[in-house]
Amino acid sequence: MNPGDELFSVEYAIHRADLAAYAAASGDNNPIHLDDTAAKAAGLPGVIAHGMYTMGLAARAVADWAGGPAKVAALTARFAKPVPVPADSPATVTVSGAVRKVLDDGAIEVNLTVQCDGTKVLAPARATVRI
């Protein structure tokens, strides 16, 4: 593997029902993730996905490519933009990874690109994977 090599690209559809299920499981019932009126009152375009849900999708993409979550030694990201989730259709988040560098111990640093409608929603985002 060489720096710049593309490793994977995965698309995930996020539905409002996914957000309700995540809110119930995580205890994060902030209404900006569930109610358009509350989200708009907070200055958002409408309901947005939980940031940790989006980061979880990035982690899933890396783990699936690497052969399981135990292969992921580290994952870091900054929440750059919200992921709007319309009421009548899913939002699509694309997670892609490319080799940043191969470490001396054989682990791979992966640059992640996490986008919704062409906008980076996690940036910078990076993972370290032990293959």
The first five atom37 places (N, CA, C, CB, O) and aatype in JSON, in Angstrom:
{
  "aatype": [12, 2, 14, 7, 3, 6, 10, 13, 15, 19, 6, 18, 0, 9, 8, 1, 0, 3, 10, 0, 0, 18, 0, 0, 0, 15, 7, 3, 2, 2, 14, 9, 8, 10, 3, 3, 16, 0, 0, 11, 0, 0, 7, 10, 14, 7, 19, 9, 0, 8, 7, 12, 18, 16, 12, 7, 10, 0, 0, 1, 0, 19, 0, 3, 17, 0, 7, 7, 14, 0, 11, 19, 0, 0, 10, 16, 0, 1, 13, 0, 11, 14, 19, 14, 19, 14, 0, 3, 15, 14, 0, 16, 19, 16, 19, 15, 7, 0, 19, 1, 11, 19, 10, 3, 3, 7, 0, 9, 6, 19, 2, 10, 16, 19, 5, 4, 3, 7, 16, 11, 19, 10, 0, 14, 0, 1, 0, 16, 19, 1, 9],
  "atom_mask": [
    [1, 1, 1, 1, 1],
    [1, 1, 1, 1, 1],
    [1, 1, 1, 1, 1],
    [1, 1, 1, 0, 1],
    [1, 1, 1, 1, 1],
    [1, 1, 1, 1, 1],
    [1, 1, 1, 1, 1],
    [1, 1, 1, 1, 1],
    [1, 1, 1, 1, 1],
    [1, 1, 1, 1, 1],
    [1, 1, 1, 1, 1],
    [1, 1, 1, 1, 1],
    [1, 1, 1, 1, 1],
    [1, 1, 1, 1, 1],
    [1, 1, 1, 1, 1],
    [1, 1, 1, 1, 1],
    [1, 1, 1, 1, 1],
    [1, 1, 1, 1, 1],
    [1, 1, 1, 1, 1],
    [1, 1, 1, 1, 1],
    [1, 1, 1, 1, 1],
    [1, 1, 1, 1, 1],
    [1, 1, 1, 1, 1],
    [1, 1, 1, 1, 1],
    [1, 1, 1, 1, 1],
    [1, 1, 1, 1, 1],
    [1, 1, 1, 0, 1],
    [1, 1, 1, 1, 1],
    [1, 1, 1, 1, 1],
    [1, 1, 1, 1, 1],
    [1, 1, 1, 1, 1],
    [1, 1, 1, 1, 1],
    [1, 1, 1, 1, 1],
    [1, 1, 1, 1, 1],
    [1, 1, 1, 1, 1],
    [1, 1, 1, 1, 1],
    [1, 1, 1, 1, 1],
    [1, 1, 1, 1, 1],
    [1, 1, 1, 1, 1],
    [1, 1, 1, 1, 1],
    [1, 1, 1, 1, 1],
    [1, 1, 1, 1, 1],
    [1, 1, 1, 0, 1],
    [1, 1, 1, 1, 1],
    [1, 1, 1, 1, 1],
    [1, 1, 1, 0, 1],
    [1, 1, 1, 1, 1],
    [1, 1, 1, 1, 1],
    [1, 1, 1, 1, 1],
    [1, 1, 1, 1, 1],
    [1, 1, 1, 0, 1],
    [1, 1, 1, 1, 1],
    [1, 1, 1, 1, 1],
    [1, 1, 1, 1, 1],
    [1, 1, 1, 1, 1],
    [1, 1, 1, 0, 1],
    [1, 1, 1, 1, 1],
    [1, 1, 1, 1, 1],
    [1, 1, 1, 1, 1],
    [1, 1, 1, 1, 1],
    [1, 1, 1, 1, 1],
    [1, 1, 1, 1, 1],
    [1, 1, 1, 1, 1],
    [1, 1, 1, 1, 1],
    [1, 1, 1, 1, 1],
    [1, 1, 1, 1, 1],
    [1, 1, 1, 0, 1],
    [1, 1, 1, 0, 1],
    [1, 1, 1, 1, 1],
    [1, 1, 1, 1, 1],
    [1, 1, 1, 1, 1],
    [1, 1, 1, 1, 1],
    [1, 1, 1, 1, 1],
    [1, 1, 1, 1, 1],
    [1, 1, 1, 1, 1],
    [1, 1, 1, 1, 1],
    [1, 1, 1, 1, 1],
    [1, 1, 1, 1, 1],
    [1, 1, 1, 1, 1],
    [1, 1, 1, 1, 1],
    [1, 1, 1, 1, 1],
    [1, 1, 1, 1, 1],
    [1, 1, 1, 1, 1],
    [1, 1, 1, 1, 1],
    [1, 1, 1, 1, 1],
    [1, 1, 1, 1, 1],
    [1, 1, 1, 1, 1],
    [1, 1, 1, 1, 1],
    [1, 1, 1, 1, 1],
    [1, 1, 1, 1, 1],
    [1, 1, 1, 1, 1],
    [1, 1, 1, 1, 1],
    [1, 1, 1, 1, 1],
    [1, 1, 1, 1, 1],
    [1, 1, 1, 1, 1],
    [1, 1, 1, 1, 1],
    [1, 1, 1, 0, 1],
    [1, 1, 1, 1, 1],
    [1, 1, 1, 1, 1],
    [1, 1, 1, 1, 1],
    [1, 1, 1, 1, 1],
    [1, 1, 1, 1, 1],
    [1, 1, 1, 1, 1],
    [1, 1, 1, 1, 1],
    [1, 1, 1, 1, 1],
    [1, 1, 1, 0, 1],
    [1, 1, 1, 1, 1],
    [1, 1, 1, 1, 1],
    [1, 1, 1, 1, 1],
    [1, 1, 1, 1, 1],
    [1, 1, 1, 1, 1],
    [1, 1, 1, 1, 1],
    [1, 1, 1, 1, 1],
    [1, 1, 1, 1, 1],
    [1, 1, 1, 1, 1],
    [1, 1, 1, 1, 1],
    [1, 1, 1, 1, 1],
    [1, 1, 1, 0, 1],
    [1, 1, 1, 1, 1],
    [1, 1, 1, 1, 1],
    [1, 1, 1, 1, 1],
    [1, 1, 1, 1, 1],
    [1, 1, 1, 1, 1],
    [1, 1, 1, 1, 1],
    [1, 1, 1, 1, 1],
    [1, 1, 1, 1, 1],
    [1, 1, 1, 1, 1],
    [1, 1, 1, 1, 1],
    [1, 1, 1, 1, 1],
    [1, 1, 1, 1, 1],
    [1, 1, 1, 1, 1]
  ],
  "atom_positions": [
    [[0.84, -1.18, 0.0], [0.0, 0.0, 0.0], [0.88, 1.23, 0.0], [-0.95, 0.0, 1.21], [1.94, 1.28, 0.62]],
    [[0.4, 2.24, -0.72], [1.14, 3.48, -0.85], [0.25, 4.66, -0.52], [1.72, 3.62, -2.27], [-0.97, 4.6, -0.7]],
    [[0.85, 5.76, -0.02], [0.05, 6.95, 0.25], [-0.77, 7.35, -0.97], [0.96, 8.1, 0.69], [-0.28, 7.38, -2.1]],
    [[-2.02, 7.65, -0.7], [-2.94, 8.05, -1.77], [-3.78, 6.92, -2.32], [0.0, 0.0, 0.0], [-4.8, 7.17, -2.97]],
    [[-3.39, 5.67, -2.07], [-4.18, 4.54, -2.56], [-5.59, 4.6, -1.97], [-3.5, 3.19, -2.21], [-5.77, 4.73, -0.76]],
    [[-6.58, 4.5, -2.84], [-7.98, 4.47, -2.4], [-8.28, 3.09, -1.83], [-8.96, 4.81, -3.57], [-7.91, 2.07, -2.43]],
    [[-8.93, 3.04, -0.68], [-9.2, 1.77, -0.01], [-10.66, 1.34, -0.08], [-8.78, 1.87, 1.43], [-10.95, 0.16, -0.3]],
    [[-11.56, 2.28, 0.11], [-12.99, 1.94, 0.11], [-13.82, 3.2, -0.06], [-13.37, 1.2, 1.42], [-13.35, 4.31, 0.17]],
    [[-15.06, 3.0, -0.45], [-16.06, 4.06, -0.5], [-17.41, 3.4, -0.28], [-16.02, 4.86, -1.88], [-17.79, 2.47, -1.0]],
    [[-18.13, 3.88, 0.73], [-19.4, 3.28, 1.13], [-20.44, 4.38, 1.3], [-19.25, 2.46, 2.43], [-20.14, 5.45, 1.83]],
    [[-21.66, 4.12, 0.84], [-22.77, 5.06, 1.03], [-23.73, 4.5, 2.07], [-23.51, 5.34, -0.3], [-24.04, 3.31, 2.07]],
    [[-24.2, 5.39, 2.94], [-25.2, 5.03, 3.95], [-26.39, 5.97, 3.81], [-24.6, 5.11, 5.39], [-26.23, 7.18, 3.68]],
    [[-27.59, 5.4, 3.83], [-28.82, 6.19, 3.83], [-29.25, 6.38, 5.28], [-29.95, 5.49, 2.99], [-29.31, 5.43, 6.05]],
    [[-29.54, 7.63, 5.63], [-30.01, 7.95, 6.99], [-31.46, 8.42, 6.88], [-29.11, 9.04, 7.67], [-31.76, 9.41, 6.22]],
    [[-32.34, 7.69, 7.55], [-33.76, 8.03, 7.59], [-34.1, 8.63, 8.95], [-34.64, 6.77, 7.31], [-33.37, 8.44, 9.92]],
    [[-35.2, 9.36, 9.01], [-35.65, 9.91, 10.28], [-35.85, 8.81, 11.33], [-36.95, 10.71, 10.09], [-35.57, 9.02, 12.51]],
    [[-36.33, 7.65, 10.91], [-36.53, 6.55, 11.85], [-35.2, 6.11, 12.47], [-37.2, 5.35, 11.15], [-35.17, 5.69, 13.63]],
    [[-34.1, 6.2, 11.72], [-32.78, 5.87, 12.26], [-32.41, 6.83, 13.39], [-31.71, 5.92, 11.14], [-31.83, 6.42, 14.4]],
    [[-32.76, 8.1, 13.21], [-32.45, 9.1, 14.23], [-33.25, 8.86, 15.5], [-32.72, 10.51, 13.7], [-32.74, 9.0, 16.6]],
    [[-34.52, 8.48, 15.33], [-35.36, 8.18, 16.5], [-34.8, 6.97, 17.25], [-36.82, 7.91, 16.07], [-34.75, 6.97, 18.48]],
    [[-34.38, 5.95, 16.52], [-33.81, 4.76, 17.15], [-32.5, 5.1, 17.85], [-33.58, 3.64, 16.11], [-32.24, 4.61, 18.96]],
    [[-31.67, 5.93, 17.22], [-30.4, 6.32, 17.83], [-30.65, 7.14, 19.09], [-29.52, 7.11, 16.83], [-29.98, 6.95, 20.1]],
    [[-31.61, 8.05, 19.03], [-31.94, 8.87, 20.2], [-32.37, 7.98, 21.37], [-33.06, 9.88, 19.87], [-31.96, 8.2, 22.5]],
    [[-33.2, 6.99, 21.08], [-33.66, 6.09, 22.14], [-32.5, 5.28, 22.72], [-34.74, 5.14, 21.59], [-32.42, 5.08, 23.93]],
    [[-31.61, 4.81, 21.86], [-30.5, 3.98, 22.33], [-29.44, 4.79, 23.08], [-29.85, 3.27, 21.15], [-28.87, 4.31, 24.05]],
    [[-29.19, 6.01, 22.62], [-28.11, 6.82, 23.18], [-28.56, 7.71, 24.33], [-27.49, 7.66, 22.1], [-27.75, 8.17, 25.13]],
    [[-29.86, 7.97, 24.4], [-30.37, 8.92, 25.39], [-30.24, 10.36, 24.94], [0.0, 0.0, 0.0], [-30.58, 11.27, 25.7]],
    [[-29.76, 10.59, 23.73], [-29.63, 11.95, 23.19], [-30.94, 12.31, 22.49], [-28.42, 12.07, 22.19], [-31.1, 12.09, 21.29]],
    [[-31.85, 12.86, 23.27], [-33.17, 13.21, 22.75], [-33.28, 14.69, 22.42], [-34.24, 12.84, 23.75], [-34.38, 15.25, 22.44]],
    [[-32.16, 15.34, 22.12], [-32.2, 16.74, 21.72], [-33.17, 16.87, 20.55], [-30.77, 17.27, 21.34], [-33.02, 16.17, 19.55]],
    [[-34.16, 17.75, 20.66], [-35.19, 17.83, 19.62], [-34.69, 18.26, 18.24], [-36.25, 18.77, 20.05], [-35.41, 18.09, 17.26]],
    [[-33.48, 18.81, 18.13], [-32.97, 19.17, 16.8], [-32.76, 17.94, 15.93], [-31.66, 19.95, 16.93], [-32.63, 18.05, 14.71]],
    [[-32.72, 16.77, 16.57], [-32.53, 15.52, 15.84], [-33.85, 14.83, 15.51], [-31.65, 14.58, 16.64], [-33.87, 13.8, 14.84]],
    [[-34.95, 15.39, 15.99], [-36.24, 14.71, 15.87], [-37.37, 15.58, 15.36], [-36.61, 14.14, 17.18], [-38.37, 15.07, 14.85]],
    [[-37.24, 16.9, 15.51], [-38.37, 17.79, 15.24], [-37.92, 19.0, 14.4], [-39.0, 18.27, 16.57], [-37.02, 19.74, 14.79]],
    [[-38.56, 19.17, 13.24], [-38.2, 20.28, 12.35], [-38.37, 21.64, 13.01], [-39.03, 20.22, 11.09], [-37.53, 22.52, 12.84]],
    [[-39.45, 21.82, 13.75], [-39.71, 23.12, 14.38], [-38.6, 23.47, 15.35], [-41.08, 23.1, 15.11], [-38.1, 24.6, 15.36]],
    [[-38.2, 22.52, 16.18], [-37.12, 22.76, 17.14], [-35.8, 23.01, 16.41], [-36.97, 21.56, 18.09], [-35.03, 23.9, 16.8]],
    [[-35.53, 22.25, 15.37], [-34.29, 22.43, 14.62], [-34.24, 23.81, 13.98], [-34.14, 21.34, 13.55], [-33.21, 24.49, 14.03]],
    [[-35.34, 24.22, 13.37], [-35.38, 25.54, 12.73], [-35.27, 26.66, 13.75], [-36.66, 25.7, 11.92], [-34.66, 27.7, 13.48]],
    [[-35.85, 26.47, 14.93], [-35.74, 27.46, 16.0], [-34.29, 27.61, 16.46], [-36.64, 27.08, 17.19], [-33.9, 28.66, 16.97]],
    [[-33.51, 26.56, 16.29], [-32.09, 26.59, 16.65], [-31.21, 27.1, 15.51], [-31.63, 25.19, 17.06], [-29.98, 27.11, 15.63]],
    [[-31.83, 27.53, 14.41], [-31.08, 28.08, 13.29], [-30.62, 27.06, 12.27], [0.0, 0.0, 0.0], [-29.79, 27.36, 11.42]],
    [[-31.14, 25.85, 12.36], [-30.78, 24.8, 11.42], [-31.8, 24.72, 10.3], [-30.67, 23.43, 12.14], [-32.91, 25.24, 10.44]],
    [[-31.45, 24.08, 9.18], [-32.4, 23.98, 8.07], [-33.56, 23.02, 8.34], [-31.68, 23.55, 6.82], [-34.57, 23.06, 7.65]],
    [[-33.4, 22.18, 9.33], [-34.38, 21.17, 9.7], [-33.67, 20.14, 10.55], [0.0, 0.0, 0.0], [-32.57, 20.38, 11.04]],
    [[-34.3, 19.0, 10.73], [-33.72, 17.93, 11.54], [-32.34, 17.55, 11.01], [-34.64, 16.69, 11.55], [-32.12, 17.45, 9.8]],
    [[-31.4, 17.35, 11.95], [-30.05, 16.92, 11.57], [-29.71, 15.62, 12.3], [-29.0, 18.03, 11.9], [-30.22, 15.35, 13.38]],
    [[-28.84, 14.85, 11.69], [-28.36, 13.61, 12.31], [-27.48, 13.94, 13.52], [-27.58, 12.74, 11.29], [-26.82, 14.97, 13.55]],
    [[-27.49, 13.05, 14.49], [-26.59, 13.16, 15.62], [-25.15, 13.09, 15.1], [-26.87, 12.04, 16.69], [-24.85, 12.25, 14.25]],
    [[-24.28, 13.94, 15.61], [-22.88, 13.89, 15.18], [-22.24, 12.54, 15.45], [0.0, 0.0, 0.0], [-21.48, 12.04, 14.62]],
    [[-22.54, 11.96, 16.59], [-21.95, 10.66, 16.92], [-22.52, 9.55, 16.05], [-22.16, 10.33, 18.39], [-21.86, 8.53, 15.84]],
    [[-23.74, 9.72, 15.55], [-24.28, 8.74, 14.6], [-23.45, 8.78, 13.32], [-25.8, 9.02, 14.3], [-23.08, 7.74, 12.77]],
    [[-23.18, 9.98, 12.85], [-22.37, 10.15, 11.64], [-20.96, 9.59, 11.85], [-22.29, 11.64, 11.24], [-20.42, 8.91, 10.98]],
    [[-20.38, 9.87, 13.01], [-19.05, 9.34, 13.29], [-19.1, 7.81, 13.38], [-18.48, 9.94, 14.6], [-18.16, 7.13, 12.98]],
    [[-20.19, 7.29, 13.9], [-20.35, 5.84, 13.96], [-20.38, 5.2, 12.59], [0.0, 0.0, 0.0], [-19.86, 4.11, 12.4]],
    [[-20.98, 5.9, 11.62], [-20.98, 5.38, 10.25], [-19.56, 5.35, 9.69], [-21.88, 6.25, 9.34], [-19.18, 4.41, 8.99]],
    [[-18.78, 6.38, 10.01], [-17.38, 6.39, 9.57], [-16.62, 5.22, 10.19], [-16.69, 7.73, 9.94], [-15.86, 4.54, 9.51]],
    [[-16.84, 4.99, 11.48], [-16.18, 3.88, 12.16], [-16.6, 2.54, 11.56], [-16.5, 3.9, 13.67], [-15.78, 1.64, 11.39]],
    [[-17.88, 2.41, 11.24], [-18.38, 1.17, 10.63], [-17.71, 0.91, 9.28], [-19.91, 1.24, 10.45], [-17.32, -0.22, 8.98]],
    [[-17.58, 1.96, 8.47], [-16.96, 1.8, 7.15], [-15.52, 1.32, 7.29], [-17.0, 3.13, 6.37], [-15.08, 0.42, 6.57]],
    [[-14.78, 1.92, 8.23], [-13.39, 1.52, 8.44], [-13.32, 0.08, 8.95], [-12.69, 2.48, 9.43], [-12.54, -0.72, 8.44]],
    [[-14.13, -0.23, 9.95], [-14.11, -1.57, 10.54], [-14.51, -2.64, 9.53], [-15.04, -1.64, 11.74], [-13.9, -3.71, 9.48]],
    [[-15.52, -2.36, 8.72], [-15.93, -3.32, 7.7], [-14.81, -3.58, 6.71], [-17.18, -2.82, 6.96], [-14.58, -4.73, 6.32]],
    [[-14.11, -2.53, 6.3], [-13.01, -2.69, 5.36], [-11.84, -3.45, 6.0], [-12.53, -1.32, 4.85], [-11.22, -4.31, 5.38]],
    [[-11.55, -3.12, 7.28], [-10.38, -3.68, 7.95], [-10.57, -5.12, 8.41], [-10.03, -2.83, 9.14], [-9.59, -5.81, 8.7]],
    [[-11.81, -5.59, 8.47], [-12.04, -6.95, 8.93], [-12.56, -7.05, 10.35], [0.0, 0.0, 0.0], [-12.48, -8.11, 10.97]],
    [[-13.08, -5.96, 10.86], [-13.69, -5.97, 12.19], [-13.23, -4.81, 13.04], [0.0, 0.0, 0.0], [-12.17, -4.23, 12.79]],
    [[-14.03, -4.45, 14.07], [-13.7, -3.29, 14.9], [-12.4, -3.45, 15.68], [-14.82, -3.03, 15.85], [-11.77, -2.44, 16.02]],
    [[-11.99, -4.67, 15.98], [-10.74, -4.87, 16.72], [-9.52, -4.42, 15.92], [-10.59, -6.34, 17.1], [-8.45, -4.19, 16.49]],
    [[-9.67, -4.28, 14.62], [-8.55, -3.84, 13.76], [-8.37, -2.32, 13.78], [-8.79, -4.31, 12.33], [-7.33, -1.82, 13.34]],
    [[-9.37, -1.59, 14.29], [-9.31, -0.13, 14.3], [-8.68, 0.31, 15.62], [-10.75, 0.5, 14.12], [-9.29, 0.2, 16.68]],
    [[-7.45, 0.82, 15.54], [-6.72, 1.23, 16.73], [-7.09, 2.64, 17.17], [-5.23, 1.15, 16.48], [-7.03, 2.95, 18.36]],
    [[-7.48, 3.49, 16.23], [-7.82, 4.87, 16.56], [-8.72, 5.44, 15.48], [-6.54, 5.74, 16.71], [-8.66, 5.06, 14.31]],
    [[-9.57, 6.37, 15.9], [-10.44, 7.09, 14.97], [-10.63, 8.48, 15.53], [-11.82, 6.37, 14.76], [-11.08, 8.65, 16.67]],
    [[-10.29, 9.48, 14.75], [-10.47, 10.87, 15.18], [-11.2, 11.63, 14.09], [-9.12, 11.54, 15.51], [-11.04, 11.35, 12.9]],
    [[-12.0, 12.59, 14.51], [-12.73, 13.42, 13.55], [-13.22, 14.67, 14.25], [-13.92, 12.64, 12.92], [-13.38, 14.71, 15.47]],
    [[-13.45, 15.69, 13.46], [-14.07, 16.92, 13.93], [-15.38, 17.06, 13.18], [-13.13, 18.17, 13.7], [-15.46, 16.8, 11.98]],
    [[-16.41, 17.48, 13.9], [-17.71, 17.7, 13.28], [-17.66, 19.03, 12.54], [-18.87, 17.68, 14.34], [-17.63, 20.09, 13.16]],
    [[-17.66, 18.98, 11.21], [-17.49, 20.17, 10.39], [-18.81, 20.81, 9.99], [-16.69, 19.83, 9.16], [-18.95, 22.03, 10.03]],
    [[-19.78, 20.0, 9.6], [-21.08, 20.48, 9.14], [-22.15, 19.48, 9.58], [-21.11, 20.68, 7.58], [-21.87, 18.3, 9.72]],
    [[-23.38, 19.97, 9.78], [-24.45, 19.04, 10.12], [-24.91, 18.23, 8.91], [-25.63, 19.8, 10.72], [-24.68, 18.61, 7.76]],
    [[-25.57, 17.11, 9.2], [-26.16, 16.26, 8.16], [-27.67, 16.44, 8.22], [-25.76, 14.74, 8.35], [-28.32, 15.85, 9.08]],
    [[-28.25, 17.26, 7.32], [-29.7, 17.43, 7.31], [-30.38, 16.15, 6.84], [-30.11, 18.62, 6.4], [-29.94, 15.52, 5.87]],
    [[-31.46, 15.77, 7.52], [-32.2, 14.56, 7.16], [-33.64, 14.97, 6.85], [-32.14, 13.48, 8.31], [-34.41, 15.24, 7.78]],
    [[-34.01, 15.02, 5.58], [-35.36, 15.42, 5.19], [-36.42, 14.45, 5.72], [-35.47, 15.53, 3.67], [-36.12, 13.28, 5.99]],
    [[-37.64, 14.93, 5.86], [-38.73, 14.09, 6.34], [-39.16, 13.07, 5.29], [-39.93, 14.95, 6.73], [-39.59, 11.96, 5.63]],
    [[-39.04, 13.43, 4.02], [-39.61, 12.6, 2.95], [-38.6, 11.75, 2.18], [-40.33, 13.47, 2.0], [-38.99, 11.0, 1.28]],
    [[-37.33, 11.86, 2.51], [-36.31, 11.06, 1.82], [-35.08, 10.95, 2.73], [-35.93, 11.69, 0.43], [-34.89, 11.78, 3.61]],
    [[-34.27, 9.94, 2.5], [-33.08, 9.8, 3.36], [-31.97, 10.76, 2.96], [-32.56, 8.37, 3.31], [-31.89, 11.21, 1.82]],
    [[-31.13, 11.06, 3.92], [-29.86, 11.73, 3.63], [-28.87, 10.63, 3.25], [-29.34, 12.6, 4.86], [-28.96, 9.51, 3.76]],
    [[-27.94, 10.95, 2.38], [-26.92, 9.97, 2.0], [-25.56, 10.47, 2.46], [-26.93, 9.72, 0.46], [-25.13, 11.57, 2.09]],
    [[-24.9, 9.66, 3.26], [-23.55, 9.97, 3.73], [-22.6, 9.0, 3.05], [-23.45, 9.88, 5.3], [-22.81, 7.78, 3.06]],
    [[-21.55, 9.54, 2.45], [-20.53, 8.73, 1.79], [-19.25, 8.79, 2.61], [-20.27, 9.23, 0.33], [-18.76, 9.86, 2.96]],
    [[-18.72, 7.62, 2.92], [-17.46, 7.51, 3.66], [-16.45, 6.83, 2.75], [-17.65, 6.71, 5.01], [-16.67, 5.71, 2.28]],
    [[-15.33, 7.51, 2.5], [-14.27, 6.9, 1.7], [-12.96, 7.03, 2.45], [-14.18, 7.56, 0.29], [-12.77, 7.93, 3.27]],
    [[-12.06, 6.11, 2.16], [-10.77, 6.11, 2.83], [-9.64, 5.92, 1.85], [0.0, 0.0, 0.0], [-9.75, 5.21, 0.86]],
    [[-8.53, 6.58, 2.16], [-7.31, 6.48, 1.35], [-6.11, 6.4, 2.29], [-7.18, 7.68, 0.36], [-6.13, 6.97, 3.38]],
    [[-5.09, 5.7, 1.85], [-3.88, 5.56, 2.66], [-3.24, 6.93, 2.87], [-2.87, 4.58, 1.99], [-2.96, 7.65, 1.91]],
    [[-3.0, 7.28, 4.12], [-2.22, 8.48, 4.44], [-0.76, 8.08, 4.51], [-2.69, 9.13, 5.79], [0.1, 8.68, 3.86]],
    [[-0.49, 7.04, 5.33], [0.87, 6.5, 5.39], [0.85, 5.13, 6.04], [1.82, 7.46, 6.17], [-0.08, 4.78, 6.77]],
    [[1.89, 4.36, 5.74], [2.09, 3.06, 6.37], [3.12, 3.26, 7.47], [2.56, 1.96, 5.32], [4.22, 3.76, 7.22]],
    [[2.76, 2.88, 8.68], [3.63, 3.07, 9.83], [4.68, 1.96, 9.9], [2.81, 3.12, 11.13], [4.55, 0.92, 9.26]],
    [[5.72, 2.2, 10.68], [6.82, 1.24, 10.8], [6.35, -0.13, 11.28], [7.87, 1.77, 11.75], [6.93, -1.15, 10.91]],
    [[5.3, -0.16, 12.11], [4.81, -1.44, 12.64], [3.81, -2.11, 11.7], [4.16, -1.23, 13.99], [3.23, -3.14, 12.04]],
    [[3.61, -1.53, 10.51], [2.7, -2.11, 9.53], [1.29, -1.58, 9.59], [0.0, 0.0, 0.0], [0.48, -1.85, 8.7]],
    [[0.96, -0.83, 10.63], [-0.37, -0.22, 10.71], [-0.51, 0.82, 9.6], [-0.61, 0.42, 12.11], [0.48, 1.33, 9.08]],
    [[-1.74, 1.11, 9.26], [-2.02, 2.06, 8.18], [-2.79, 3.24, 8.74], [-2.8, 1.38, 7.03], [-3.82, 3.06, 9.4]],
    [[-2.3, 4.44, 8.47], [-3.09, 5.64, 8.76], [-3.95, 5.91, 7.53], [-2.17, 6.87, 9.11], [-3.45, 5.96, 6.41]],
    [[-5.24, 6.08, 7.77], [-6.21, 6.25, 6.69], [-6.84, 7.64, 6.8], [-7.3, 5.15, 6.73], [-7.39, 7.99, 7.85]],
    [[-6.76, 8.42, 5.74], [-7.51, 9.66, 5.66], [-8.93, 9.33, 5.25], [-6.86, 10.67, 4.66], [-9.15, 8.62, 4.26]],
    [[-9.9, 9.83, 6.0], [-11.3, 9.59, 5.7], [-11.93, 10.83, 5.11], [-12.05, 9.14, 6.95], [-11.67, 11.95, 5.56]],
    [[-12.76, 10.64, 4.11], [-13.59, 11.7, 3.57], [-15.03, 11.3, 3.86], [-13.34, 11.94, 2.02], [-15.51, 10.27, 3.38]],
    [[-15.71, 12.12, 4.65], [-17.09, 11.83, 5.05], [-17.94, 13.0, 4.57], [-17.23, 11.62, 6.62], [-17.8, 14.12, 5.05]],
    [[-18.83, 12.71, 3.61], [-19.59, 13.77, 2.94], [-21.08, 13.46, 2.9], [-19.08, 13.97, 1.54], [-21.51, 12.31, 2.91]],
    [[-21.85, 14.54, 2.86], [-23.28, 14.48, 2.59], [-23.56, 15.5, 1.5], [-24.15, 14.76, 3.89], [-23.3, 16.69, 1.68]],
    [[-24.07, 15.05, 0.4], [-24.35, 15.92, -0.75], [-23.13, 16.74, -1.16], [-25.51, 16.86, -0.42], [-23.26, 17.92, -1.49]],
    [[-21.96, 16.12, -1.15], [-20.74, 16.78, -1.59], [-20.1, 17.7, -0.57], [0.0, 0.0, 0.0], [-19.07, 18.29, -0.85]],
    [[-20.69, 17.82, 0.62], [-20.15, 18.67, 1.67], [-19.5, 17.8, 2.73], [-21.26, 19.55, 2.3], [-20.11, 16.85, 3.22]],
    [[-18.26, 18.12, 3.09], [-17.58, 17.37, 4.15], [-18.29, 17.64, 5.48], [-16.07, 17.75, 4.23], [-18.44, 18.79, 5.89]],
    [[-18.7, 16.57, 6.14], [-19.4, 16.72, 7.42], [-18.51, 16.34, 8.6], [-20.66, 15.86, 7.42], [-18.76, 16.77, 9.72]],
    [[-17.49, 15.55, 8.36], [-16.44, 15.28, 9.34], [-15.12, 15.65, 8.68], [-16.44, 13.77, 9.82], [-14.78, 15.12, 7.63]],
    [[-14.39, 16.58, 9.29], [-13.12, 17.0, 8.69], [-12.29, 17.75, 9.73], [-13.37, 17.89, 7.43], [-12.81, 18.65, 10.38]],
    [[-11.06, 17.42, 9.89], [-10.42, 16.24, 9.31], [-10.88, 14.97, 10.01], [-8.89, 16.37, 9.4], [-11.34, 15.01, 11.16]],
    [[-10.77, 13.87, 9.33], [-11.13, 12.57, 9.89], [-10.03, 11.58, 9.51], [-12.54, 12.08, 9.38], [-9.57, 11.55, 8.37]],
    [[-9.63, 10.78, 10.49], [-8.51, 9.86, 10.25], [-8.67, 8.62, 11.13], [-7.15, 10.56, 10.54], [-9.23, 8.69, 12.22]],
    [[-8.19, 7.5, 10.63], [-8.19, 6.25, 11.4], [-6.82, 5.6, 11.3], [-9.3, 5.29, 10.88], [-6.1, 5.77, 10.32]],
    [[-6.49, 4.84, 12.33], [-5.31, 3.98, 12.3], [-5.8, 2.55, 12.36], [-4.32, 4.31, 13.49], [-6.56, 2.18, 13.26]],
    [[-5.36, 1.75, 11.4], [-5.85, 0.38, 11.25], [-4.67, -0.59, 11.31], [-6.64, 0.21, 9.92], [-3.63, -0.36, 10.69]],
    [[-4.86, -1.65, 12.06], [-3.85, -2.72, 12.14], [-4.34, -3.89, 11.31], [-3.58, -3.16, 13.64], [-5.3, -4.57, 11.68]],
    [[-3.68, -4.13, 10.2], [-4.11, -5.2, 9.28], [-3.35, -6.48, 9.61], [-3.88, -4.8, 7.8], [-3.56, -7.5, 8.96]]
  ]
}
